Amino acid sequence: MPAVSETELEELCIVSKVTVKSESGAGYQGELCPNLNIAVTRAEAPKCIRCWNHREDVGSVSEHPELCERCGKVVLRSLS
């Protein structure tokens, strides 16, 4: 089990998605962590208008189709 979850890394790095893989590959390799490769790609998912994260779950809350599930729940909770 990793010390930090993918969700925590997403929040820490302020990015839409983090995928941790234990395999070698192309990408940035830092001097301080020679076994760590980091690859960055553009998100393909739609963008939530509230949090600005690109997430696959945008549109999953029918009352707020422009929001991701997390933001949709927050908005619905604040309105009730």
Chimera marker file (.cmm) of the C-alpha trace (Angstrom):
<marker_set name="trace">
<marker id="1" x="0.000" y="0.000" z="0.000" r="1" g="1" b="0" radius="0.5"/>
<marker id="2" x="1.478" y="3.399" z="-0.973" r="1" g="1" b="0" radius="0.5"/>
<marker id="3" x="2.167" y="6.003" z="1.701" r="1" g="1" b="0" radius="0.5"/>
<marker id="4" x="0.058" y="8.531" z="-0.242" r="1" g="1" b="0" radius="0.5"/>
<marker id="5" x="-3.084" y="7.688" z="-2.216" r="1" g="1" b="0" radius="0.5"/>
<marker id="6" x="-3.690" y="8.782" z="-5.796" r="1" g="1" b="0" radius="0.5"/>
<marker id="7" x="-6.502" y="11.068" z="-4.574" r="1" g="1" b="0" radius="0.5"/>
<marker id="8" x="-4.162" y="12.724" z="-2.074" r="1" g="1" b="0" radius="0.5"/>
<marker id="9" x="-1.547" y="13.200" z="-4.813" r="1" g="1" b="0" radius="0.5"/>
<marker id="10" x="-4.177" y="14.814" z="-7.056" r="1" g="1" b="0" radius="0.5"/>
<marker id="11" x="-4.986" y="17.332" z="-4.345" r="1" g="1" b="0" radius="0.5"/>
<marker id="12" x="-1.333" y="17.906" z="-3.427" r="1" g="1" b="0" radius="0.5"/>
<marker id="13" x="-0.253" y="18.467" z="-7.036" r="1" g="1" b="0" radius="0.5"/>
<marker id="14" x="-3.472" y="20.332" z="-7.961" r="1" g="1" b="0" radius="0.5"/>
<marker id="15" x="-4.128" y="18.118" z="-10.980" r="1" g="1" b="0" radius="0.5"/>
<marker id="16" x="-7.191" y="16.347" z="-12.337" r="1" g="1" b="0" radius="0.5"/>
<marker id="17" x="-5.894" y="12.792" z="-12.146" r="1" g="1" b="0" radius="0.5"/>
<marker id="18" x="-2.891" y="10.849" z="-10.872" r="1" g="1" b="0" radius="0.5"/>
<marker id="19" x="-2.143" y="7.258" z="-11.829" r="1" g="1" b="0" radius="0.5"/>
<marker id="20" x="0.639" y="5.496" z="-9.954" r="1" g="1" b="0" radius="0.5"/>
<marker id="21" x="2.311" y="2.656" z="-11.864" r="1" g="1" b="0" radius="0.5"/>
<marker id="22" x="5.171" y="0.480" z="-10.738" r="1" g="1" b="0" radius="0.5"/>
<marker id="23" x="6.831" y="0.126" z="-14.119" r="1" g="1" b="0" radius="0.5"/>
<marker id="24" x="9.537" y="1.948" z="-15.984" r="1" g="1" b="0" radius="0.5"/>
<marker id="25" x="8.606" y="4.300" z="-18.750" r="1" g="1" b="0" radius="0.5"/>
<marker id="26" x="9.199" y="7.571" z="-20.494" r="1" g="1" b="0" radius="0.5"/>
<marker id="27" x="8.903" y="10.818" z="-18.613" r="1" g="1" b="0" radius="0.5"/>
<marker id="28" x="10.812" y="13.208" z="-16.407" r="1" g="1" b="0" radius="0.5"/>
<marker id="29" x="13.390" y="11.558" z="-14.170" r="1" g="1" b="0" radius="0.5"/>
<marker id="30" x="14.625" y="13.691" z="-11.287" r="1" g="1" b="0" radius="0.5"/>
<marker id="31" x="18.100" y="13.633" z="-9.802" r="1" g="1" b="0" radius="0.5"/>
<marker id="32" x="16.936" y="13.191" z="-6.199" r="1" g="1" b="0" radius="0.5"/>
<marker id="33" x="14.732" y="10.161" z="-6.950" r="1" g="1" b="0" radius="0.5"/>
<marker id="34" x="16.417" y="8.223" z="-9.766" r="1" g="1" b="0" radius="0.5"/>
<marker id="35" x="13.780" y="5.449" z="-9.745" r="1" g="1" b="0" radius="0.5"/>
<marker id="36" x="10.884" y="7.888" z="-10.136" r="1" g="1" b="0" radius="0.5"/>
<marker id="37" x="9.589" y="8.757" z="-13.613" r="1" g="1" b="0" radius="0.5"/>
<marker id="38" x="6.869" y="11.363" z="-14.044" r="1" g="1" b="0" radius="0.5"/>
<marker id="39" x="4.842" y="11.693" z="-17.235" r="1" g="1" b="0" radius="0.5"/>
<marker id="40" x="2.300" y="14.471" z="-17.798" r="1" g="1" b="0" radius="0.5"/>
<marker id="41" x="-0.500" y="14.339" z="-20.360" r="1" g="1" b="0" radius="0.5"/>
<marker id="42" x="-3.412" y="16.603" z="-21.194" r="1" g="1" b="0" radius="0.5"/>
<marker id="43" x="-6.712" y="15.540" z="-19.626" r="1" g="1" b="0" radius="0.5"/>
<marker id="44" x="-9.365" y="14.287" z="-22.039" r="1" g="1" b="0" radius="0.5"/>
<marker id="45" x="-12.290" y="14.426" z="-19.584" r="1" g="1" b="0" radius="0.5"/>
<marker id="46" x="-14.747" y="17.354" z="-19.466" r="1" g="1" b="0" radius="0.5"/>
<marker id="47" x="-14.001" y="20.255" z="-17.117" r="1" g="1" b="0" radius="0.5"/>
<marker id="48" x="-16.140" y="20.975" z="-14.048" r="1" g="1" b="0" radius="0.5"/>
<marker id="49" x="-17.112" y="24.663" z="-14.011" r="1" g="1" b="0" radius="0.5"/>
<marker id="50" x="-16.829" y="24.850" z="-10.208" r="1" g="1" b="0" radius="0.5"/>
<marker id="51" x="-13.485" y="23.194" z="-9.365" r="1" g="1" b="0" radius="0.5"/>
<marker id="52" x="-11.993" y="23.375" z="-12.878" r="1" g="1" b="0" radius="0.5"/>
<marker id="53" x="-10.810" y="19.773" z="-12.671" r="1" g="1" b="0" radius="0.5"/>
<marker id="54" x="-11.183" y="17.618" z="-15.749" r="1" g="1" b="0" radius="0.5"/>
<marker id="55" x="-13.131" y="14.590" z="-14.483" r="1" g="1" b="0" radius="0.5"/>
<marker id="56" x="-14.984" y="11.696" z="-16.068" r="1" g="1" b="0" radius="0.5"/>
<marker id="57" x="-17.890" y="12.171" z="-13.651" r="1" g="1" b="0" radius="0.5"/>
<marker id="58" x="-18.855" y="15.657" z="-14.921" r="1" g="1" b="0" radius="0.5"/>
<marker id="59" x="-22.573" y="15.453" z="-15.662" r="1" g="1" b="0" radius="0.5"/>
<marker id="60" x="-23.307" y="12.607" z="-13.246" r="1" g="1" b="0" radius="0.5"/>
<marker id="61" x="-25.504" y="14.828" z="-11.032" r="1" g="1" b="0" radius="0.5"/>
<marker id="62" x="-28.644" y="15.448" z="-13.079" r="1" g="1" b="0" radius="0.5"/>
<marker id="63" x="-29.552" y="18.665" z="-11.245" r="1" g="1" b="0" radius="0.5"/>
<marker id="64" x="-26.154" y="20.167" z="-12.140" r="1" g="1" b="0" radius="0.5"/>
<marker id="65" x="-24.840" y="18.576" z="-15.363" r="1" g="1" b="0" radius="0.5"/>
<marker id="66" x="-21.948" y="21.053" z="-15.623" r="1" g="1" b="0" radius="0.5"/>
<marker id="67" x="-20.456" y="19.884" z="-12.298" r="1" g="1" b="0" radius="0.5"/>
<marker id="68" x="-18.422" y="16.842" z="-11.263" r="1" g="1" b="0" radius="0.5"/>
<marker id="69" x="-19.952" y="14.467" z="-8.735" r="1" g="1" b="0" radius="0.5"/>
<marker id="70" x="-18.035" y="15.943" z="-5.781" r="1" g="1" b="0" radius="0.5"/>
<marker id="71" x="-19.016" y="19.540" z="-6.583" r="1" g="1" b="0" radius="0.5"/>
<marker id="72" x="-22.592" y="18.505" z="-7.391" r="1" g="1" b="0" radius="0.5"/>
<marker id="73" x="-22.952" y="16.944" z="-3.950" r="1" g="1" b="0" radius="0.5"/>
<marker id="74" x="-21.533" y="20.052" z="-2.266" r="1" g="1" b="0" radius="0.5"/>
<marker id="75" x="-23.926" y="22.346" z="-4.140" r="1" g="1" b="0" radius="0.5"/>
<marker id="76" x="-26.944" y="20.128" z="-3.442" r="1" g="1" b="0" radius="0.5"/>
<marker id="77" x="-26.017" y="19.940" z="0.262" r="1" g="1" b="0" radius="0.5"/>
<marker id="78" x="-25.646" y="23.730" z="0.497" r="1" g="1" b="0" radius="0.5"/>
<marker id="79" x="-29.066" y="24.278" z="-1.087" r="1" g="1" b="0" radius="0.5"/>
<marker id="80" x="-30.894" y="21.986" z="1.329" r="1" g="1" b="0" radius="0.5"/>
<link id1="1" id2="2" r="1" g="1" b="0" radius="0.2"/>
<link id1="2" id2="3" r="1" g="1" b="0" radius="0.2"/>
<link id1="3" id2="4" r="1" g="1" b="0" radius="0.2"/>
<link id1="4" id2="5" r="1" g="1" b="0" radius="0.2"/>
<link id1="5" id2="6" r="1" g="1" b="0" radius="0.2"/>
<link id1="6" id2="7" r="1" g="1" b="0" radius="0.2"/>
<link id1="7" id2="8" r="1" g="1" b="0" radius="0.2"/>
<link id1="8" id2="9" r="1" g="1" b="0" radius="0.2"/>
<link id1="9" id2="10" r="1" g="1" b="0" radius="0.2"/>
<link id1="10" id2="11" r="1" g="1" b="0" radius="0.2"/>
<link id1="11" id2="12" r="1" g="1" b="0" radius="0.2"/>
<link id1="12" id2="13" r="1" g="1" b="0" radius="0.2"/>
<link id1="13" id2="14" r="1" g="1" b="0" radius="0.2"/>
<link id1="14" id2="15" r="1" g="1" b="0" radius="0.2"/>
<link id1="15" id2="16" r="1" g="1" b="0" radius="0.2"/>
<link id1="16" id2="17" r="1" g="1" b="0" radius="0.2"/>
<link id1="17" id2="18" r="1" g="1" b="0" radius="0.2"/>
<link id1="18" id2="19" r="1" g="1" b="0" radius="0.2"/>
<link id1="19" id2="20" r="1" g="1" b="0" radius="0.2"/>
<link id1="20" id2="21" r="1" g="1" b="0" radius="0.2"/>
<link id1="21" id2="22" r="1" g="1" b="0" radius="0.2"/>
<link id1="22" id2="23" r="1" g="1" b="0" radius="0.2"/>
<link id1="23" id2="24" r="1" g="1" b="0" radius="0.2"/>
<link id1="24" id2="25" r="1" g="1" b="0" radius="0.2"/>
<link id1="25" id2="26" r="1" g="1" b="0" radius="0.2"/>
<link id1="26" id2="27" r="1" g="1" b="0" radius="0.2"/>
<link id1="27" id2="28" r="1" g="1" b="0" radius="0.2"/>
<link id1="28" id2="29" r="1" g="1" b="0" radius="0.2"/>
<link id1="29" id2="30" r="1" g="1" b="0" radius="0.2"/>
<link id1="30" id2="31" r="1" g="1" b="0" radius="0.2"/>
<link id1="31" id2="32" r="1" g="1" b="0" radius="0.2"/>
<link id1="32" id2="33" r="1" g="1" b="0" radius="0.2"/>
<link id1="33" id2="34" r="1" g="1" b="0" radius="0.2"/>
<link id1="34" id2="35" r="1" g="1" b="0" radius="0.2"/>
<link id1="35" id2="36" r="1" g="1" b="0" radius="0.2"/>
<link id1="36" id2="37" r="1" g="1" b="0" radius="0.2"/>
<link id1="37" id2="38" r="1" g="1" b="0" radius="0.2"/>
<link id1="38" id2="39" r="1" g="1" b="0" radius="0.2"/>
<link id1="39" id2="40" r="1" g="1" b="0" radius="0.2"/>
<link id1="40" id2="41" r="1" g="1" b="0" radius="0.2"/>
<link id1="41" id2="42" r="1" g="1" b="0" radius="0.2"/>
<link id1="42" id2="43" r="1" g="1" b="0" radius="0.2"/>
<link id1="43" id2="44" r="1" g="1" b="0" radius="0.2"/>
<link id1="44" id2="45" r="1" g="1" b="0" radius="0.2"/>
<link id1="45" id2="46" r="1" g="1" b="0" radius="0.2"/>
<link id1="46" id2="47" r="1" g="1" b="0" radius="0.2"/>
<link id1="47" id2="48" r="1" g="1" b="0" radius="0.2"/>
<link id1="48" id2="49" r="1" g="1" b="0" radius="0.2"/>
<link id1="49" id2="50" r="1" g="1" b="0" radius="0.2"/>
<link id1="50" id2="51" r="1" g="1" b="0" radius="0.2"/>
<link id1="51" id2="52" r="1" g="1" b="0" radius="0.2"/>
<link id1="52" id2="53" r="1" g="1" b="0" radius="0.2"/>
<link id1="53" id2="54" r="1" g="1" b="0" radius="0.2"/>
<link id1="54" id2="55" r="1" g="1" b="0" radius="0.2"/>
<link id1="55" id2="56" r="1" g="1" b="0" radius="0.2"/>
<link id1="56" id2="57" r="1" g="1" b="0" radius="0.2"/>
<link id1="57" id2="58" r="1" g="1" b="0" radius="0.2"/>
<link id1="58" id2="59" r="1" g="1" b="0" radius="0.2"/>
<link id1="59" id2="60" r="1" g="1" b="0" radius="0.2"/>
<link id1="60" id2="61" r="1" g="1" b="0" radius="0.2"/>
<link id1="61" id2="62" r="1" g="1" b="0" radius="0.2"/>
<link id1="62" id2="63" r="1" g="1" b="0" radius="0.2"/>
<link id1="63" id2="64" r="1" g="1" b="0" radius="0.2"/>
<link id1="64" id2="65" r="1" g="1" b="0" radius="0.2"/>
<link id1="65" id2="66" r="1" g="1" b="0" radius="0.2"/>
<link id1="66" id2="67" r="1" g="1" b="0" radius="0.2"/>
<link id1="67" id2="68" r="1" g="1" b="0" radius="0.2"/>
<link id1="68" id2="69" r="1" g="1" b="0" radius="0.2"/>
<link id1="69" id2="70" r="1" g="1" b="0" radius="0.2"/>
<link id1="70" id2="71" r="1" g="1" b="0" radius="0.2"/>
<link id1="71" id2="72" r="1" g="1" b="0" radius="0.2"/>
<link id1="72" id2="73" r="1" g="1" b="0" radius="0.2"/>
<link id1="73" id2="74" r="1" g="1" b="0" radius="0.2"/>
<link id1="74" id2="75" r="1" g="1" b="0" radius="0.2"/>
<link id1="75" id2="76" r="1" g="1" b="0" radius="0.2"/>
<link id1="76" id2="77" r="1" g="1" b="0" radius="0.2"/>
<link id1="77" id2="78" r="1" g="1" b="0" radius="0.2"/>
<link id1="78" id2="79" r="1" g="1" b="0" radius="0.2"/>
<link id1="79" id2="80" r="1" g="1" b="0" radius="0.2"/>
</marker_set>
